[in-house]
Amino acid sequence: MSTPQPTRDVIVHLVQSSVQTILQRRGIRVELSEQTVLSGAPDAVLDSLGIVMLTVEIEQRITDYFNGQYRLSPEGLMAAATSDVETVESLASLVLATLESNHTP
């Protein structure tokens, strides 16, 4: 079985499904779009603990979806600026930019 490639559409889907999982655990239902505010604003859907949980969820989904072939760089999401995780769109862009192959040369 071949491993899918990390396209923007795939990453947006993984981020949105990760956000939904965190929100569902908290009993919150929100219709998500790429413009959904995740953090840094009064109308944000996640607090700081939610962002930490989201980071773990995204890392796990990347490992599962890409069969362990890709991972977030060691700095990954934890070193991100607040503006990098402000919306689904900005978070997906950050995830895509910090993905690296898990292959050793």
Backbone atoms as SQL, in Angstrom:
CREATE TABLE atoms (id INTEGER PRIMARY KEY, chain TEXT, resi INTEGER, resn TEXT, atom TEXT, x REAL, y REAL, z REAL);
INSERT INTO atoms VALUES
  (1, 'A', 1, 'MET', 'N', 0.842, -1.165, 0.000),
  (2, 'A', 1, 'MET', 'CA', 0.000, 0.000, 0.000),
  (3, 'A', 1, 'MET', 'C', 0.894, 1.236, 0.000),
  (4, 'A', 2, 'SER', 'N', 0.585, 2.189, -0.899),
  (5, 'A', 2, 'SER', 'CA', 1.404, 3.387, -0.979),
  (6, 'A', 2, 'SER', 'C', 0.933, 4.434, 0.029),
  (7, 'A', 3, 'THR', 'N', 1.883, 5.237, 0.442),
  (8, 'A', 3, 'THR', 'CA', 1.594, 6.289, 1.397),
  (9, 'A', 3, 'THR', 'C', 1.110, 7.525, 0.643),
  (10, 'A', 4, 'PRO', 'N', 0.002, 8.134, 1.074),
  (11, 'A', 4, 'PRO', 'CA', -0.467, 9.354, 0.429),
  (12, 'A', 4, 'PRO', 'C', 0.545, 10.484, 0.604),
  (13, 'A', 5, 'GLN', 'N', 0.484, 11.444, -0.288),
  (14, 'A', 5, 'GLN', 'CA', 1.360, 12.606, -0.205),
  (15, 'A', 5, 'GLN', 'C', 0.703, 13.709, 0.622),
  (16, 'A', 6, 'PRO', 'N', 1.502, 14.496, 1.318),
  (17, 'A', 6, 'PRO', 'CA', 0.965, 15.557, 2.160),
  (18, 'A', 6, 'PRO', 'C', 0.581, 16.808, 1.356),
  (19, 'A', 7, 'THR', 'N', -0.589, 16.788, 0.762),
  (20, 'A', 7, 'THR', 'CA', -1.078, 17.953, 0.031),
  (21, 'A', 7, 'THR', 'C', -1.785, 18.907, 0.982),
  (22, 'A', 8, 'ARG', 'N', -1.989, 20.126, 0.545),
  (23, 'A', 8, 'ARG', 'CA', -2.679, 21.116, 1.369),
  (24, 'A', 8, 'ARG', 'C', -4.077, 20.638, 1.732),
  (25, 'A', 9, 'ASP', 'N', -4.814, 20.075, 0.774),
  (26, 'A', 9, 'ASP', 'CA', -6.173, 19.602, 1.048),
  (27, 'A', 9, 'ASP', 'C', -6.189, 18.516, 2.123),
  (28, 'A', 10, 'VAL', 'N', -5.231, 17.610, 2.058),
  (29, 'A', 10, 'VAL', 'CA', -5.145, 16.539, 3.055),
  (30, 'A', 10, 'VAL', 'C', -4.858, 17.129, 4.432),
  (31, 'A', 11, 'ILE', 'N', -3.927, 18.072, 4.493),
  (32, 'A', 11, 'ILE', 'CA', -3.564, 18.668, 5.777),
  (33, 'A', 11, 'ILE', 'C', -4.730, 19.465, 6.360),
  (34, 'A', 12, 'VAL', 'N', -5.435, 20.222, 5.518),
  (35, 'A', 12, 'VAL', 'CA', -6.610, 20.962, 6.006),
  (36, 'A', 12, 'VAL', 'C', -7.624, 19.984, 6.590),
  (37, 'A', 13, 'HIS', 'N', -7.854, 18.878, 5.894),
  (38, 'A', 13, 'HIS', 'CA', -8.794, 17.871, 6.397),
  (39, 'A', 13, 'HIS', 'C', -8.329, 17.311, 7.748),
  (40, 'A', 14, 'LEU', 'N', -7.043, 16.991, 7.865),
  (41, 'A', 14, 'LEU', 'CA', -6.527, 16.443, 9.127),
  (42, 'A', 14, 'LEU', 'C', -6.648, 17.462, 10.261),
  (43, 'A', 15, 'VAL', 'N', -6.375, 18.721, 9.967),
  (44, 'A', 15, 'VAL', 'CA', -6.501, 19.764, 10.995),
  (45, 'A', 15, 'VAL', 'C', -7.963, 19.914, 11.406),
  (46, 'A', 16, 'GLN', 'N', -8.867, 20.001, 10.432),
  (47, 'A', 16, 'GLN', 'CA', -10.283, 20.161, 10.766),
  (48, 'A', 16, 'GLN', 'C', -10.815, 18.977, 11.554),
  (49, 'A', 17, 'SER', 'N', -10.463, 17.770, 11.159),
  (50, 'A', 17, 'SER', 'CA', -10.960, 16.607, 11.896),
  (51, 'A', 17, 'SER', 'C', -10.349, 16.547, 13.297),
  (52, 'A', 18, 'SER', 'N', -9.121, 17.011, 13.454),
  (53, 'A', 18, 'SER', 'CA', -8.495, 17.065, 14.778),
  (54, 'A', 18, 'SER', 'C', -9.204, 18.081, 15.666),
  (55, 'A', 19, 'VAL', 'N', -9.511, 19.248, 15.110),
  (56, 'A', 19, 'VAL', 'CA', -10.241, 20.271, 15.873),
  (57, 'A', 19, 'VAL', 'C', -11.602, 19.727, 16.291),
  (58, 'A', 20, 'GLN', 'N', -12.299, 19.084, 15.362),
  (59, 'A', 20, 'GLN', 'CA', -13.626, 18.523, 15.685),
  (60, 'A', 20, 'GLN', 'C', -13.529, 17.508, 16.820),
  (61, 'A', 21, 'THR', 'N', -12.506, 16.692, 16.799),
  (62, 'A', 21, 'THR', 'CA', -12.328, 15.700, 17.858),
  (63, 'A', 21, 'THR', 'C', -12.167, 16.378, 19.223),
  (64, 'A', 22, 'ILE', 'N', -11.327, 17.406, 19.288),
  (65, 'A', 22, 'ILE', 'CA', -11.112, 18.120, 20.546),
  (66, 'A', 22, 'ILE', 'C', -12.414, 18.773, 21.004),
  (67, 'A', 23, 'LEU', 'N', -13.119, 19.409, 20.081),
  (68, 'A', 23, 'LEU', 'CA', -14.377, 20.073, 20.439),
  (69, 'A', 23, 'LEU', 'C', -15.428, 19.065, 20.897),
  (70, 'A', 24, 'GLN', 'N', -15.522, 17.928, 20.222),
  (71, 'A', 24, 'GLN', 'CA', -16.497, 16.908, 20.609),
  (72, 'A', 24, 'GLN', 'C', -16.213, 16.375, 22.001),
  (73, 'A', 25, 'ARG', 'N', -14.952, 16.215, 22.350),
  (74, 'A', 25, 'ARG', 'CA', -14.592, 15.765, 23.699),
  (75, 'A', 25, 'ARG', 'C', -15.071, 16.751, 24.756),
  (76, 'A', 26, 'ARG', 'N', -15.200, 17.999, 24.365),
  (77, 'A', 26, 'ARG', 'CA', -15.653, 19.052, 25.273),
  (78, 'A', 26, 'ARG', 'C', -17.146, 19.328, 25.142),
  (79, 'A', 27, 'GLY', 'N', -17.818, 18.549, 24.304),
  (80, 'A', 27, 'GLY', 'CA', -19.254, 18.722, 24.129),
  (81, 'A', 27, 'GLY', 'C', -19.627, 19.944, 23.315),
  (82, 'A', 28, 'ILE', 'N', -18.714, 20.399, 22.466),
  (83, 'A', 28, 'ILE', 'CA', -18.940, 21.601, 21.658),
  (84, 'A', 28, 'ILE', 'C', -19.122, 21.202, 20.205),
  (85, 'A', 29, 'ARG', 'N', -20.150, 21.772, 19.584),
  (86, 'A', 29, 'ARG', 'CA', -20.383, 21.544, 18.163),
  (87, 'A', 29, 'ARG', 'C', -20.246, 22.867, 17.426),
  (88, 'A', 30, 'VAL', 'N', -19.338, 22.909, 16.469),
  (89, 'A', 30, 'VAL', 'CA', -19.093, 24.105, 15.675),
  (90, 'A', 30, 'VAL', 'C', -18.877, 23.671, 14.232),
  (91, 'A', 31, 'GLU', 'N', -19.482, 24.396, 13.313),
  (92, 'A', 31, 'GLU', 'CA', -19.228, 24.178, 11.893),
  (93, 'A', 31, 'GLU', 'C', -17.890, 24.833, 11.568),
  (94, 'A', 32, 'LEU', 'N', -16.936, 24.044, 11.081),
  (95, 'A', 32, 'LEU', 'CA', -15.599, 24.562, 10.827),
  (96, 'A', 32, 'LEU', 'C', -15.404, 24.949, 9.366),
  (97, 'A', 33, 'SER', 'N', -14.618, 25.980, 9.174),
  (98, 'A', 33, 'SER', 'CA', -14.135, 26.363, 7.854),
  (99, 'A', 33, 'SER', 'C', -12.659, 26.712, 8.016),
  (100, 'A', 34, 'GLU', 'N', -12.002, 27.052, 6.941),
  (101, 'A', 34, 'GLU', 'CA', -10.602, 27.441, 7.055),
  (102, 'A', 34, 'GLU', 'C', -10.445, 28.752, 7.816),
  (103, 'A', 35, 'GLN', 'N', -11.503, 29.535, 7.911),
  (104, 'A', 35, 'GLN', 'CA', -11.442, 30.805, 8.611),
  (105, 'A', 35, 'GLN', 'C', -11.862, 30.704, 10.081),
  (106, 'A', 36, 'THR', 'N', -12.218, 29.514, 10.553),
  (107, 'A', 36, 'THR', 'CA', -12.576, 29.343, 11.953),
  (108, 'A', 36, 'THR', 'C', -11.406, 29.774, 12.830),
  (109, 'A', 37, 'VAL', 'N', -11.696, 30.633, 13.797),
  (110, 'A', 37, 'VAL', 'CA', -10.664, 31.143, 14.702),
  (111, 'A', 37, 'VAL', 'C', -10.435, 30.106, 15.800),
  (112, 'A', 38, 'LEU', 'N', -9.200, 29.642, 15.891),
  (113, 'A', 38, 'LEU', 'CA', -8.845, 28.622, 16.876),
  (114, 'A', 38, 'LEU', 'C', -8.349, 29.231, 18.177),
  (115, 'A', 39, 'SER', 'N', -7.558, 30.296, 18.086),
  (116, 'A', 39, 'SER', 'CA', -6.979, 30.885, 19.287),
  (117, 'A', 39, 'SER', 'C', -6.691, 32.360, 19.069),
  (118, 'A', 40, 'GLY', 'N', -6.437, 33.057, 20.171),
  (119, 'A', 40, 'GLY', 'CA', -5.994, 34.431, 20.089),
  (120, 'A', 40, 'GLY', 'C', -7.072, 35.476, 19.907),
  (121, 'A', 41, 'ALA', 'N', -8.331, 35.106, 20.061),
  (122, 'A', 41, 'ALA', 'CA', -9.423, 36.068, 19.907),
  (123, 'A', 41, 'ALA', 'C', -10.578, 35.667, 20.822),
  (124, 'A', 42, 'PRO', 'N', -11.435, 36.617, 21.168),
  (125, 'A', 42, 'PRO', 'CA', -12.574, 36.291, 22.042),
  (126, 'A', 42, 'PRO', 'C', -13.507, 35.225, 21.460),
  (127, 'A', 43, 'ASP', 'N', -13.599, 35.134, 20.129),
  (128, 'A', 43, 'ASP', 'CA', -14.485, 34.147, 19.519),
  (129, 'A', 43, 'ASP', 'C', -13.767, 32.840, 19.154),
  (130, 'A', 44, 'ALA', 'N', -12.560, 32.648, 19.683),
  (131, 'A', 44, 'ALA', 'CA', -11.793, 31.434, 19.410),
  (132, 'A', 44, 'ALA', 'C', -12.514, 30.203, 19.962),
  (133, 'A', 45, 'VAL', 'N', -12.391, 29.083, 19.259),
  (134, 'A', 45, 'VAL', 'CA', -13.070, 27.858, 19.686),
  (135, 'A', 45, 'VAL', 'C', -12.243, 27.031, 20.668),
  (136, 'A', 46, 'LEU', 'N', -10.944, 27.354, 20.824),
  (137, 'A', 46, 'LEU', 'CA', -10.083, 26.599, 21.733),
  (138, 'A', 46, 'LEU', 'C', -9.364, 27.534, 22.695),
  (139, 'A', 47, 'ASP', 'N', -9.128, 27.047, 23.906),
  (140, 'A', 47, 'ASP', 'CA', -8.293, 27.755, 24.862),
  (141, 'A', 47, 'ASP', 'C', -6.879, 27.184, 24.770),
  (142, 'A', 48, 'SER', 'N', -5.987, 27.610, 25.644),
  (143, 'A', 48, 'SER', 'CA', -4.595, 27.161, 25.550),
  (144, 'A', 48, 'SER', 'C', -4.463, 25.645, 25.752),
  (145, 'A', 49, 'LEU', 'N', -5.227, 25.079, 26.664),
  (146, 'A', 49, 'LEU', 'CA', -5.197, 23.622, 26.848),
  (147, 'A', 49, 'LEU', 'C', -5.716, 22.924, 25.590),
  (148, 'A', 50, 'GLY', 'N', -6.733, 23.472, 24.975),
  (149, 'A', 50, 'GLY', 'CA', -7.257, 22.913, 23.733),
  (150, 'A', 50, 'GLY', 'C', -6.223, 22.916, 22.626),
  (151, 'A', 51, 'ILE', 'N', -5.409, 23.963, 22.552),
  (152, 'A', 51, 'ILE', 'CA', -4.351, 24.034, 21.536),
  (153, 'A', 51, 'ILE', 'C', -3.304, 22.949, 21.789),
  (154, 'A', 52, 'VAL', 'N', -2.951, 22.723, 23.046),
  (155, 'A', 52, 'VAL', 'CA', -1.994, 21.655, 23.371),
  (156, 'A', 52, 'VAL', 'C', -2.579, 20.302, 22.977),
  (157, 'A', 53, 'MET', 'N', -3.841, 20.064, 23.326),
  (158, 'A', 53, 'MET', 'CA', -4.501, 18.810, 22.949),
  (159, 'A', 53, 'MET', 'C', -4.568, 18.673, 21.430),
  (160, 'A', 54, 'LEU', 'N', -4.817, 19.773, 20.749),
  (161, 'A', 54, 'LEU', 'CA', -4.885, 19.765, 19.287),
  (162, 'A', 54, 'LEU', 'C', -3.544, 19.385, 18.677),
  (163, 'A', 55, 'THR', 'N', -2.469, 19.896, 19.242),
  (164, 'A', 55, 'THR', 'CA', -1.134, 19.564, 18.750),
  (165, 'A', 55, 'THR', 'C', -0.888, 18.055, 18.812),
  (166, 'A', 56, 'VAL', 'N', -1.224, 17.461, 19.929),
  (167, 'A', 56, 'VAL', 'CA', -1.043, 16.018, 20.096),
  (168, 'A', 56, 'VAL', 'C', -1.925, 15.258, 19.098),
  (169, 'A', 57, 'GLU', 'N', -3.163, 15.691, 18.953),
  (170, 'A', 57, 'GLU', 'CA', -4.101, 15.041, 18.029),
  (171, 'A', 57, 'GLU', 'C', -3.596, 15.118, 16.587),
  (172, 'A', 58, 'ILE', 'N', -3.111, 16.273, 16.176),
  (173, 'A', 58, 'ILE', 'CA', -2.602, 16.433, 14.808),
  (174, 'A', 58, 'ILE', 'C', -1.382, 15.547, 14.587),
  (175, 'A', 59, 'GLU', 'N', -0.473, 15.527, 15.536),
  (176, 'A', 59, 'GLU', 'CA', 0.714, 14.677, 15.400),
  (177, 'A', 59, 'GLU', 'C', 0.329, 13.209, 15.236),
  (178, 'A', 60, 'GLN', 'N', -0.646, 12.756, 16.016),
  (179, 'A', 60, 'GLN', 'CA', -1.086, 11.364, 15.913),
  (180, 'A', 60, 'GLN', 'C', -1.750, 11.094, 14.565),
  (181, 'A', 61, 'ARG', 'N', -2.597, 12.004, 14.121),
  (182, 'A', 61, 'ARG', 'CA', -3.273, 11.817, 12.835),
  (183, 'A', 61, 'ARG', 'C', -2.282, 11.796, 11.674),
  (184, 'A', 62, 'ILE', 'N', -1.257, 12.624, 11.741),
  (185, 'A', 62, 'ILE', 'CA', -0.232, 12.625, 10.690),
  (186, 'A', 62, 'ILE', 'C', 0.475, 11.281, 10.669),
  (187, 'A', 63, 'THR', 'N', 0.856, 10.799, 11.827),
  (188, 'A', 63, 'THR', 'CA', 1.512, 9.487, 11.903),
  (189, 'A', 63, 'THR', 'C', 0.622, 8.400, 11.326),
  (190, 'A', 64, 'ASP', 'N', -0.635, 8.380, 11.718),
  (191, 'A', 64, 'ASP', 'CA', -1.566, 7.357, 11.242),
  (192, 'A', 64, 'ASP', 'C', -1.854, 7.497, 9.753),
  (193, 'A', 65, 'TYR', 'N', -2.187, 8.702, 9.304),
  (194, 'A', 65, 'TYR', 'CA', -2.603, 8.916, 7.916),
  (195, 'A', 65, 'TYR', 'C', -1.471, 8.623, 6.936),
  (196, 'A', 66, 'PHE', 'N', -0.258, 9.026, 7.293),
  (197, 'A', 66, 'PHE', 'CA', 0.874, 8.842, 6.397),
  (198, 'A', 66, 'PHE', 'C', 1.694, 7.597, 6.746),
  (199, 'A', 67, 'ASN', 'N', 1.097, 6.687, 7.501),
  (200, 'A', 67, 'ASN', 'CA', 1.733, 5.415, 7.835),
  (201, 'A', 67, 'ASN', 'C', 3.136, 5.582, 8.419),
  (202, 'A', 68, 'GLY', 'N', 3.320, 6.616, 9.222),
  (203, 'A', 68, 'GLY', 'CA', 4.610, 6.844, 9.862),
  (204, 'A', 68, 'GLY', 'C', 5.679, 7.412, 8.949),
  (205, 'A', 69, 'GLN', 'N', 5.333, 7.728, 7.704),
  (206, 'A', 69, 'GLN', 'CA', 6.315, 8.221, 6.743),
  (207, 'A', 69, 'GLN', 'C', 6.625, 9.711, 6.900),
  (208, 'A', 70, 'TYR', 'N', 5.733, 10.451, 7.553),
  (209, 'A', 70, 'TYR', 'CA', 5.935, 11.883, 7.785),
  (210, 'A', 70, 'TYR', 'C', 5.689, 12.185, 9.251),
  (211, 'A', 71, 'ARG', 'N', 6.311, 13.270, 9.696),
  (212, 'A', 71, 'ARG', 'CA', 6.116, 13.743, 11.066),
  (213, 'A', 71, 'ARG', 'C', 6.300, 15.254, 11.078),
  (214, 'A', 72, 'LEU', 'N', 5.886, 15.879, 12.147),
  (215, 'A', 72, 'LEU', 'CA', 6.171, 17.293, 12.316),
  (216, 'A', 72, 'LEU', 'C', 7.622, 17.430, 12.729),
  (217, 'A', 73, 'SER', 'N', 8.255, 18.491, 12.288),
  (218, 'A', 73, 'SER', 'CA', 9.645, 18.700, 12.685),
  (219, 'A', 73, 'SER', 'C', 9.708, 18.797, 14.214),
  (220, 'A', 74, 'PRO', 'N', 10.866, 18.541, 14.794),
  (221, 'A', 74, 'PRO', 'CA', 10.967, 18.578, 16.256),
  (222, 'A', 74, 'PRO', 'C', 10.465, 19.882, 16.867),
  (223, 'A', 75, 'GLU', 'N', 10.667, 21.007, 16.189),
  (224, 'A', 75, 'GLU', 'CA', 10.148, 22.280, 16.688),
  (225, 'A', 75, 'GLU', 'C', 8.636, 22.287, 16.529),
  (226, 'A', 76, 'GLY', 'N', 8.157, 21.796, 15.391),
  (227, 'A', 76, 'GLY', 'CA', 6.747, 21.614, 15.116),
  (228, 'A', 76, 'GLY', 'C', 5.845, 22.730, 15.584),
  (229, 'A', 77, 'LEU', 'N', 4.690, 22.355, 16.066),
  (230, 'A', 77, 'LEU', 'CA', 3.674, 23.311, 16.461),
  (231, 'A', 77, 'LEU', 'C', 3.969, 23.987, 17.798),
  (232, 'A', 78, 'MET', 'N', 4.752, 23.351, 18.636),
  (233, 'A', 78, 'MET', 'CA', 4.993, 23.910, 19.961),
  (234, 'A', 78, 'MET', 'C', 5.818, 25.198, 19.909),
  (235, 'A', 79, 'ALA', 'N', 6.600, 25.387, 18.849),
  (236, 'A', 79, 'ALA', 'CA', 7.414, 26.597, 18.719),
  (237, 'A', 79, 'ALA', 'C', 6.701, 27.679, 17.920),
  (238, 'A', 80, 'ALA', 'N', 5.470, 27.428, 17.551),
  (239, 'A', 80, 'ALA', 'CA', 4.729, 28.361, 16.701),
  (240, 'A', 80, 'ALA', 'C', 4.334, 29.625, 17.439),
  (241, 'A', 81, 'ALA', 'N', 4.264, 30.699, 16.672),
  (242, 'A', 81, 'ALA', 'CA', 3.740, 31.956, 17.212),
  (243, 'A', 81, 'ALA', 'C', 2.221, 31.852, 17.281),
  (244, 'A', 82, 'THR', 'N', 1.616, 32.642, 18.138),
  (245, 'A', 82, 'THR', 'CA', 0.162, 32.623, 18.282),
  (246, 'A', 82, 'THR', 'C', -0.535, 32.837, 16.947),
  (247, 'A', 83, 'SER', 'N', -0.015, 33.728, 16.123),
  (248, 'A', 83, 'SER', 'CA', -0.647, 34.007, 14.833),
  (249, 'A', 83, 'SER', 'C', -0.593, 32.813, 13.894),
  (250, 'A', 84, 'ASP', 'N', 0.352, 31.892, 14.105),
  (251, 'A', 84, 'ASP', 'CA', 0.466, 30.704, 13.265),
  (252, 'A', 84, 'ASP', 'C', -0.648, 29.693, 13.523),
  (253, 'A', 85, 'VAL', 'N', -1.288, 29.782, 14.669),
  (254, 'A', 85, 'VAL', 'CA', -2.375, 28.849, 14.991),
  (255, 'A', 85, 'VAL', 'C', -3.685, 29.589, 15.217),
  (256, 'A', 86, 'GLU', 'N', -3.800, 30.758, 14.622),
  (257, 'A', 86, 'GLU', 'CA', -4.986, 31.578, 14.828),
  (258, 'A', 86, 'GLU', 'C', -6.228, 30.996, 14.158),
  (259, 'A', 87, 'THR', 'N', -6.087, 30.473, 12.949),
  (260, 'A', 87, 'THR', 'CA', -7.221, 29.908, 12.215),
  (261, 'A', 87, 'THR', 'C', -6.872, 28.512, 11.715),
  (262, 'A', 88, 'VAL', 'N', -7.891, 27.793, 11.260),
  (263, 'A', 88, 'VAL', 'CA', -7.651, 26.480, 10.646),
  (264, 'A', 88, 'VAL', 'C', -6.688, 26.645, 9.482),
  (265, 'A', 89, 'GLU', 'N', -6.901, 27.670, 8.672),
  (266, 'A', 89, 'GLU', 'CA', -6.053, 27.913, 7.494),
  (267, 'A', 89, 'GLU', 'C', -4.594, 28.145, 7.877),
  (268, 'A', 90, 'SER', 'N', -4.344, 29.026, 8.853),
  (269, 'A', 90, 'SER', 'CA', -2.959, 29.310, 9.234),
  (270, 'A', 90, 'SER', 'C', -2.302, 28.104, 9.896),
  (271, 'A', 91, 'LEU', 'N', -3.064, 27.348, 10.667),
  (272, 'A', 91, 'LEU', 'CA', -2.519, 26.142, 11.289),
  (273, 'A', 91, 'LEU', 'C', -2.189, 25.090, 10.239),
  (274, 'A', 92, 'ALA', 'N', -3.059, 24.904, 9.262),
  (275, 'A', 92, 'ALA', 'CA', -2.792, 23.935, 8.186),
  (276, 'A', 92, 'ALA', 'C', -1.533, 24.327, 7.417),
  (277, 'A', 93, 'SER', 'N', -1.360, 25.612, 7.166),
  (278, 'A', 93, 'SER', 'CA', -0.149, 26.087, 6.471),
  (279, 'A', 93, 'SER', 'C', 1.094, 25.791, 7.289),
  (280, 'A', 94, 'LEU', 'N', 1.005, 26.017, 8.600),
  (281, 'A', 94, 'LEU', 'CA', 2.136, 25.732, 9.483),
  (282, 'A', 94, 'LEU', 'C', 2.452, 24.236, 9.499),
  (283, 'A', 95, 'VAL', 'N', 1.421, 23.416, 9.612),
  (284, 'A', 95, 'VAL', 'CA', 1.636, 21.966, 9.623),
  (285, 'A', 95, 'VAL', 'C', 2.310, 21.530, 8.334),
  (286, 'A', 96, 'LEU', 'N', 1.826, 21.998, 7.210),
  (287, 'A', 96, 'LEU', 'CA', 2.410, 21.626, 5.919),
  (288, 'A', 96, 'LEU', 'C', 3.866, 22.065, 5.834),
  (289, 'A', 97, 'ALA', 'N', 4.158, 23.257, 6.351),
  (290, 'A', 97, 'ALA', 'CA', 5.526, 23.774, 6.309),
  (291, 'A', 97, 'ALA', 'C', 6.471, 23.030, 7.247),
  (292, 'A', 98, 'THR', 'N', 5.960, 22.423, 8.311),
  (293, 'A', 98, 'THR', 'CA', 6.828, 21.768, 9.285),
  (294, 'A', 98, 'THR', 'C', 6.869, 20.246, 9.135),
  (295, 'A', 99, 'LEU', 'N', 6.174, 19.731, 8.130),
  (296, 'A', 99, 'LEU', 'CA', 6.236, 18.280, 7.891),
  (297, 'A', 99, 'LEU', 'C', 7.616, 17.912, 7.356),
  (298, 'A', 100, 'GLU', 'N', 8.071, 16.786, 7.780),
  (299, 'A', 100, 'GLU', 'CA', 9.324, 16.259, 7.218),
  (300, 'A', 100, 'GLU', 'C', 9.199, 14.762, 7.080),
  (301, 'A', 101, 'SER', 'N', 9.960, 14.248, 6.139),
  (302, 'A', 101, 'SER', 'CA', 9.940, 12.813, 5.897),
  (303, 'A', 101, 'SER', 'C', 10.562, 12.107, 7.083),
  (304, 'A', 102, 'ASN', 'N', 10.020, 10.969, 7.416),
  (305, 'A', 102, 'ASN', 'CA', 10.529, 10.172, 8.525),
  (306, 'A', 102, 'ASN', 'C', 11.540, 9.133, 8.033),
  (307, 'A', 103, 'HIS', 'N', 11.917, 9.240, 6.758),
  (308, 'A', 103, 'HIS', 'CA', 12.907, 8.321, 6.179),
  (309, 'A', 103, 'HIS', 'C', 14.300, 8.745, 6.609),
  (310, 'A', 104, 'THR', 'N', 15.118, 7.791, 6.898),
  (311, 'A', 104, 'THR', 'CA', 16.516, 8.096, 7.158),
  (312, 'A', 104, 'THR', 'C', 17.316, 7.753, 5.915),
  (313, 'A', 105, 'PRO', 'N', 18.197, 8.662, 5.477),
  (314, 'A', 105, 'PRO', 'CA', 18.952, 8.432, 4.235),
  (315, 'A', 105, 'PRO', 'C', 19.935, 7.303, 4.368);
